[in-house]
Amino acid sequence: MSTNTLIVSDASSSTLQIQLNRPHAYNALNTEMLCAIGQHLHDAQQRTEIQCVVITGNEKAFAAGSDVTEIQAINTGSYPERERSVAWQQIRSFPKPIIAAVNGFAFGGGCELAMHADILIASNTAQFAQPEVKLGLMPGAGGSQYLPARVGKATAMLMNLTGMKVSAQRALEIGLISELVDADDALPRALEIAELMSSMSQSALIANKRSVLRSFECPQQEALLFERTLFLEQARSDDGIEGVTAFLDKRQPNFNA
């Protein structure tokens, strides 16, 4: 299914693929695109067969930032703040795994969108930056929050206070991305990882994602208690029982759809 800003398809029976599609604007995240991403994720949450979502751009850009022409509207009262906030919250709260496959520019809002992914695969053409400071601005969708959690204070300060670009190789070294691949391999690798998840328990995938994210949101002792609670819930679930039984029986598990 295509819209004015996205190309959306089922890459497999268990993987939804969302391709950002504003090539004339280097996939700048205007409100229409952002809301469409949020809506498709909302729909994917309801589709029990979907295990994972892959988000990608094109060979030149994942997304080169937010649409600056829209930012001008903040002082005129016509900026769609509510719509954009709702869309970012839909992305942030999506419970199933998200994989980003990044080629080219991932700047500003594009870098922030990539950091919302649980696994980030970048090709050697990828570049990352939070350049808002160069426009007299600052990040507004996680660039000053998610970036320190991924790369540490020192590098996050350097990127936010100078707007410097980070190569894919450097992004791997500082922990911003999960894997670095050749130019044409980012999307195939992302789909390969998604396929690995296709046979896994959906409830276990969701529980694992929740627990890892919780580690960034609260003190460690609280996070450990949260992890233990989820572990016991999952062990008592149908999928948990099936997985352990299948292992002991030396057969493949048959998890719930």
C-alpha positions, 0 to 999 in steps of 0.5 A: 500500500502506498501513500503520498509519503510512505510505501507500506507492504508485508515483506513476509507473513510476519514482517511489515515494511515501511519505506519513507517516500519523500525522495525530493525532500530527502524523506524529511519528516513532515506531519503527514509522513509522521502521522502515517508512520504512527497510524501504520504502527497502530494498525500493526499492533492489532495484527496478531500475525505481525511480529516485527516492523522494518522502517527504511528510506532510500539509498540517499537518505533514511530521513534528513530531518524534520520538515523545516518549512513546518517548523516556521509555523510554530510562531504563527499558531498553525504548527500541528504540535498535537498531531506530531506529539501523538505520532511520536508517542505511537512510535515510542509506545509500539510494543513489537520490535522495530528494526531500522535499515539506514542508508544515507542521511539520518539527521535531526528527526531522522536520527531520532526516528532511527533511535526509536528502533530496537535494532538499527542496521546501517550501511557504510553510506549512512551518516548520523547527526543532530544538527538542530543547534546550527538552526538555533534550535534543539532536538524535539523528539529524543535527540537529547534524551535517547542519544546519551542513553546510546552513546554516553554523555560525552559523545551526545554533548559533542553531537548536540552542541556542534551538530557534527556528522557521525559516519556509520563506522564511528556510529558502530564504534560508539554504540549508536547502531547495532550492525554495519553492513555494505551499501546494498545490504542494510534492508536485506539484513534487517529483513533477515533479522526480522525473519529470525523473529518470525518463529519466536513467541510474540509475547516473549519478544514484547516482554524482552523489549519492555524489560530492556527499555525499562532499564533506561527509565528507572533505577536499576533495582526497580528495573531488576524487579520489573524484569523478574516480574515479567520473567515469572509472567512469561514462564507461566504463559502458554508460550513459556510453558510450550517453549520449555516443554518443547526444549525438553522434548527435543522438538520445535515449539509451537507458539501462539500466533 
